[in-house]
Amino acid sequence: MWIVVAILATCTAAGTAVAVAAVASGHHSASANAASSSNPEASTPSSQGILRTETAPPTEVATSPTSTAAPPYAGNSVVSVAPAAGHHPLAPTAVGLLTRYFNDIDNRTFDDYIFLFSQDMRAELDPATLADGYRSTSDSGGRVTELGVVADGRTAATVTFTSHQDAADGPDGETCTNWTVKFFLQRESGGYVFGPHPSDYHALHVPC
């Protein structure tokens, strides 16, 4: 049974693509180096003619301060983050939304799923239709590979993941599909949600 849940990209296989804006037919959806110097022992004769050995005091070694730079945000067990994207200030926000997104699909909790999207998109998202479209979908390996600002000022999160689904629910009859999808984050009601994709945007997918 084909159902397209056009949600953020092409309505992906078994609902794996994200919200586009409507529900239609055909679901495919040096440190500084240590500075050191050592002085050899100096032999100095005394006034009585006795050879007296004097040892130079220990040399102080300059050490570089411990770096206080925070490591890049790495995500969690559901959605990881590539180092290149880990320093972006919205990395934790994107991971939080995407973690709910994937968990809601895998757990079939579509009453929560619809609230990940902007208000104008929610009107097109019916939990019962989503449940049918994603009926055989299981997603894994979510990874944010890039975070950047697009032309309209929103932040786009480029995400790769793998979906497994029944052949009848996959693009071109695929049971395993590798996806590259952009999720467009926008502010709403004091937080962030997924907004519609630009009209010329299309998700990428290839068979596993």
C-alpha positions in Angstrom: 0.0 0.0 0.0 1.5 3.3 -1.0 1.1 6.4 1.1 3.2 9.5 0.7 3.7 11.4 3.9 5.3 14.5 2.3 6.9 15.7 5.4 10.3 17.2 5.4 11.8 15.8 2.2 10.1 13.3 -0.1 7.8 11.3 2.0 10.3 8.6 2.5 10.1 4.9 2.5 7.7 3.8 5.0 7.5 7.3 6.3 11.2 7.7 6.7 11.5 11.1 5.0 10.5 14.2 6.9 7.7 16.5 6.8 7.3 18.4 3.6 3.9 19.9 4.0 1.2 17.5 3.0 0.0 14.0 3.0 -0.5 12.5 -0.5 -0.2 9.2 -2.3 2.9 7.1 -2.6 4.8 6.6 0.6 8.6 6.8 0.1 8.8 8.9 1.6 51.5 24.5 22.7 50.5 24.3 23.8 53.7 26.0 24.6 56.6 23.6 24.6 58.0 23.0 28.1 60.9 25.3 28.5 63.8 23.8 30.4 67.4 24.4 31.0 69.9 22.5 33.1 73.2 23.8 34.5 76.0 21.4 34.9 77.6 21.0 38.2 80.1 23.7 38.9 83.4 22.9 40.7 84.7 25.9 42.6 87.9 25.8 44.6 87.7 27.2 48.1 90.1 29.7 49.6 91.7 26.8 51.5 92.4 24.9 48.3 89.7 22.3 48.9 87.6 21.4 45.9 84.0 22.1 46.7 81.1 20.8 44.5 78.0 23.0 44.1 74.9 21.7 42.4 72.7 24.2 40.5 69.0 24.4 41.8 66.4 22.4 40.0 65.3 24.1 36.8 61.6 25.2 36.8 59.7 23.7 33.8 57.1 25.9 32.2 54.0 24.0 31.3 51.2 25.1 29.0 47.8 25.7 30.6 45.2 23.0 30.3 42.9 23.7 27.4 39.4 24.8 28.5 37.8 24.5 25.0 34.8 22.2 25.2 34.8 19.1 23.0 32.3 19.0 20.1 28.8 17.8 21.1 28.6 14.2 20.1 24.8 13.5 20.4 23.4 10.3 21.8 22.8 6.6 21.0 20.0 7.4 18.6 21.4 10.5 16.8 25.2 11.1 16.7 26.8 14.3 15.6 29.9 14.6 13.3 32.7 16.7 14.8 32.3 19.3 12.1 28.7 20.0 13.3 29.3 19.4 17.0 30.3 23.0 17.9 27.2 24.5 16.3 25.1 26.1 19.1 21.9 24.4 17.8 23.5 20.9 17.7 21.8 19.8 21.0 18.5 21.2 19.9 18.6 19.4 16.5 19.6 16.1 18.2 16.7 16.5 20.7 14.1 17.0 17.9 15.6 14.2 15.7 15.7 11.8 18.6 12.0 12.3 19.2 11.4 12.0 15.5 13.1 8.6 15.1 11.7 7.2 18.4 8.2 8.3 17.5 8.4 6.5 14.2 9.9 3.3 15.7 7.4 3.4 18.6 4.5 4.5 16.5 3.8 7.4 18.8 2.4 9.8 16.1 0.4 11.9 18.5 3.8 13.2 19.7 5.4 13.1 16.2 3.1 15.8 14.8 4.2 18.3 17.4 7.7 18.2 16.0 6.5 20.2 13.0 5.4 23.8 12.6 1.8 24.7 13.2 0.9 25.1 9.5 2.3 21.7 8.8 0.4 19.9 11.6 -2.9 20.4 9.9 -1.6 18.1 7.1 -0.4 15.4 9.5 -2.9 12.8 10.6 -1.7 10.3 13.2 -3.7 7.4 11.7 -2.4 8.1 8.2 1.2 8.3 9.5 0.8 5.0 11.4 -0.3 3.3 8.2 2.5 4.9 6.1 5.2 4.0 8.6 3.7 0.7 9.5 6.8 -1.4 8.7 9.5 1.3 9.1 12.4 1.0 11.5 15.1 3.7 11.4 18.7 3.5 12.7 22.1 5.1 12.5 20.9 8.7 12.6 23.8 11.1 12.3 23.9 14.9 11.9 26.7 15.6 9.4 26.2 19.3 8.9 24.5 22.3 10.4 24.3 25.6 8.5 22.1 28.6 7.7 20.2 28.4 4.4 19.0 31.3 2.2 15.8 32.0 4.2 17.7 32.3 7.4 16.7 29.0 9.0 19.2 26.4 10.2 19.3 23.2 8.1 20.5 20.0 9.7 21.8 17.5 7.2 21.1 14.0 8.5 22.0 10.5 7.3 20.2 7.4 8.5 19.0 4.0 7.3 15.5 2.7 7.1 14.3 -0.9 6.9 10.8 -1.5 5.7 8.6 -4.0 3.8 9.3 -3.9 0.1 5.7 -2.7 -0.5 6.5 0.4 1.6 9.9 1.2 0.3 11.0 3.4 -2.7 11.4 1.2 -5.7 10.6 -1.9 -3.7 13.6 -1.4 -1.4 13.6 -3.1 2.0 16.7 -1.2 3.1 17.4 2.4 2.2 20.2 4.9 3.1 18.9 8.4 3.3 20.4 11.9 3.3 17.8 14.4 4.4 17.8 18.1 5.4 15.6 19.1 8.4 14.8 22.8 8.5 14.7 24.2 12.0 12.6 27.3 12.7 11.6 29.1 15.9 8.0 28.8 17.0 6.4 29.5 20.4 9.7 30.1 22.1 11.3 26.9 20.8 12.3 25.1 17.6 10.3 22.9 15.3 10.8 21.4 11.9 9.5 23.6 9.1 8.6 23.0 5.5 11.4 22.4 3.0 12.1 24.9 0.1 10.1 24.1 -3.0 13.3 23.0 -4.9 14.6 20.6 -2.2 14.6 16.8 -2.6 15.9 14.2 -0.2 18.5 11.7 -1.4 18.2 8.0 -1.0 20.0 4.9 -2.3 19.4 1.2 -1.6 21.6 -0.3 1.1 
